[in-house]
Amino acid sequence: METRKLDCFIAVARDLHFGRAAERLYMNQSTLSESIRSLEREIGGTLFERTSRRVALTPLGDALLREMEPALIALNGSLQEAQRRARGDKFELTVGYLGGGFYELNGPMVSEFERFRPDVKMLFLELSYLDQIAAISDGTVDVALVRLPVGLPDLRRGAILFQDPRMLAVPAGHRLAQSGLVDPEELQYERMVRLPPGAATPAWSAYHFPLATPSGAPIPAGPIIRTVREGLAAVEAGQGVMTMTWRAQNYFRQPGVTFVELDLPPIQSALVTRAADHRPILTDLENAARKAAARMGTLQPQGEDRVTA
């Protein structure tokens, strides 16, 4: 059986859309469909239920995805590593990040990782609100530092590397600009920036850009944003407010924006990978990140997690 057919199956199983899966694999949709039909003939059963409105995994397809994906990820990773070694190149590990990146953890983590994995070259890819989680699921990055919660069962988080107070970005001179600690009920009188539909999981969006106050009062919607900088530009223009971590504010200070602490649960950050990806190199990076965060004093005991992946 060709591994390309399995790659096609996983792409469709992830997107549940033949068109999007074909685009991601850079192939014609009809060729993708034929690959799936060929795989179904080899297996002897139907993997997808197809109608004019939706695509869904059959029980057989769901079982195949769960059982086969970890092995295929490991196989593809081994083949890529062998190809690089044959060329004399280092193995490359692509690490994603949002906004301010890994902050002060970056240097210590890289140094720790390179001490026992000198054979690996780390590549860093900046992500936006639009692709920060999808980039992990579709393999664009091998791992990413994510502000939790993730909200997808096919992704797995590591230890909490940071836990920061929640800050509210407001325009300079705003009525809340001089507040010591903002009551979250005040958000019902503001407009909270929003992400485009489908840009993040519902759990992530609701945690970072809440739709309602703790008492249930709705929070009016502000402008749609795609990046941290777009959000801060909207705040400075008086079009809305947004939440950020205490740590991030140090990297995004700009005239016209004031940060005040918001009395909501803190924001936690962790390395996130695909749950089916068990490559040892990811364990090595997780261990390096934990050691670096422990030395910095930011590593959180596992029992103190406030949110789940």
N, C-alpha and C positions, 0 to 999 in steps of 0.2 A: 504493500500500500504506500502511495506517495505521501510524504509529509505535507506537500502543498495542499492536498485535499483536506487534511486535518486543519491546516491553517485557515482554509476557507470556511470550514465548519465552525471553528472558534470565532472567527470574525462575524459570521452571521448570528451565531448564538449570543454574542455580546451585544450586537446592535439590534437584533431582531428586525433587520431591515436589509434586504439584498442590495439596494442601491447604495446605501451608506457604506456597507461592508465592501462592495466592489471599489468604491472610491478610495477607501483606506488601503486596499491591497493593490491599487493602481492596475486594475484589470477590468475588462468588459463585464457587464452584468450577466450577459448570456453565458459567458465562459464560467463565471462563478456559479451560476445555476446548474450548469452541466457538471461541474466538479462535485457539487452537493448530490446531484442525482446519481453520479457514478459511485460516490461513497455509500449512498443508501443501497445501491445494488450490491456492492461488495459485502456490506453488513447484513443485508437481507431484511431491512426494516426501514420505516419512515422516521426521519429525525426531526422534521419540522411539519407543523400544521400550517398550510398556506391558504389564505383567503384573499379577496380583493382588498380587505381592510387591515389585516394584521398577519404577523408571522409569530408563531409560538413554538417552543420546543415540545416535542412529544415526551412521554416518560422515558422512552429509549434514548432520545436525544439528550435529555437532562442527565441521565445516568452516564452517558458517554462523555459529556462535558466534564462532570465532576471527577471521573476516573482517569480521563486521558490528558486533561490540560496540564497537570503538574509534570507529567512525563514528557510532554511535547515541549514545554518551556525549558526543561533541563536539557533535552536533546538539541534544540535549536541553539541554546547557550553554549553547549559543548562544541557544536560544529563551528560556531562563530569564533570561539576561543581558539580552536585548532587552526582555523584559517589565519587568524592574526599571528599565531605563533609561527606558522609556516612562512609568513611574510616577515617575521622578525619584529612585529609590532607588539606593543603592550595591549592587554585586554582593556577595553573601554567600558566604564560604568557611567551611565548618564543619570545625573541627580537633578531633580527639579526643585524649584523653590518659588515662592510667591513674594512679590514686593521686596522687602528689605532682605530677603534671603535667610541665611543661617545666623545673621547677626554676629556677635562675638564668638559663637561656637565654631564658625567656619574654619579658621586657622588651626585651632587645637584639634578639631576632628580630623582634618586632612592630615596633619602631622602624625596623629595617632594611627590613622589607617595606613599611611605610607610606611610606617615602621615595620609592619608585618605583612603588608601586601605591596611591595615595591614593583610587582609585576603588573599593577593595575593603574591605568590612567583615568582620573576622574574628570568628567565633563559636566559642566553646570549649565542648566537650561532654565531661563526665567519663564515662569508661567503666569497666566492672567486668571482672573476670576472665571473666565470662560472655559479654560482647559486644565485647571489645576488638579482636578480629580480624574477627568477623562484621560489625561495623559498617562496616568498610572495604569488605568484599566486597559488601554489599548496598546501599551508597551512603548509609547513614545519616550518615556523615561523608565528607568529600572526601579527608581525609588524617589520619593519626594518628601520634603518637610512640609507637613500639612497642619493648619490650625484645625483642631478637632471641633465637632465630630465629623466623621466621614459620611456615615449613613449608608454604606453599601456592604453587603455580606461577602462580596468577592474580594474585598480589600482587607488587609491586616495592618494594624499599627504596632509600633514598638513601644518602648518606654516613653513616658512623658519627659521631654528634655527641657521644656520651659513651662511655667505656669505664671501668667501675667494678669494683673488687674485689667479690667475692661475700661477703655477710655472712650469718651465721646468727643468727636471732632465737631466744633461749632464755629461759626464766623467770629472773628475778633469783634468785641463789643456786644456780643449776644447776651441775652438776659441770663444765661447760665454760665457765662464765661468766668465769673468769679466764684462759682460754687465750689465748696470743698469736696462734697460728695453728692452727685446728682441722684435724686430719687427717680427710678425708672418710670414711675407714673407720669413724670413730666414729658415723656416721649409722645404721649397722646396729643400734645400741643405742637409737635414738630413733624416734619416730613423726613422719613428715613429713606436714604437712597436704596435702590433695588437693583438686582441683577436681572439680565434677560431671562425669560422663561427657559428652564432646562439647563442653565449655565452651571448650576451646582445641585447637589442633592437637596431635597426639601429640608432635611434635618440640618444641613450646614447653613443654608440660607436663613432659616428661622432662628438659628442660634446667633448668627453674626449680624443679621439685618432683620430684627424681630418685627413681626406683623402686629403684635399686640403687647400691651404692658402686662406685668405679672397678674394684675387684677382682671385682665381680659379686655381692657379698653383698646380699641383698634388704633394703630399708629398709621397716619396718612402716608401714602406712597410719595416718595420724592423721585428725582430723575433716575433713569436707567444708566448704570455705569458698567464698565468692563475691566477697569484697572484701578489700582489704589490711587494713582495720580488723577484719574478722571473723577473719582469720588471726592478728593480733596479740592479739586477745581470747582466742583458743584457746591461744596461747603463754603468755600471762600466767596462764591458768587451769591450766597444766601439762598440757594435753592433747596437745601436740605441739610441733614446731619448724617454722620456715619460712625460706626464703632470701629475701634482698632485696639491692638494690644498696647500695653504700657511700653513694651520694648520697641515696638514699631514706630511709635511717635518720635523716638530719638533719631530715626532715620528719615522721617518725612516732615520735619518742621519746615514751615513756609510762612511768609508774611500773610496776615489775613485769616489765619486759622489758629484757634486755641483748643487745647486738649484738657478736658476735665474728667476726673474719675467717675465712672458710672457704677451704681450699686447693683450690679448683676454678677452672676458667677464668673469666675476668671476664664481666660482663654488659654487652652493648653495646646502645645505643639509637639508633634512626634513624627518620626519617620514612618512612611506608609508604603507598603508594597502590595502586589497582588497576592491574595491568600494562597494561590496555587503555586507561587514561585518560591521554591525551597532551596535555591542555589546557595551554597556556602558563602559566596562572596557577599551576599546581602546580610548574612549573619555577622560576617566580619565587620561590615560597615556599621551595623547596629551596635556591636560591642565597642567599636571605636567611638561612636557618638555618645554612648553611655559613659565611657571612661572620661571623655572630655567634659561632658556636662557635670559629672560628679566632681571633677576637680574645680569647676567653676562654681559649684554649689547650687546649680539650677535643676539637677536631676530630681524628679519627684518619686518618693516611695510608691510602689505599685498600689498600696492600699489607699492612697490619697487621690486616686483618679476621680475627677468630677464628672467626666463625660466618657462615653464609650465610642469605639470606632464605628 
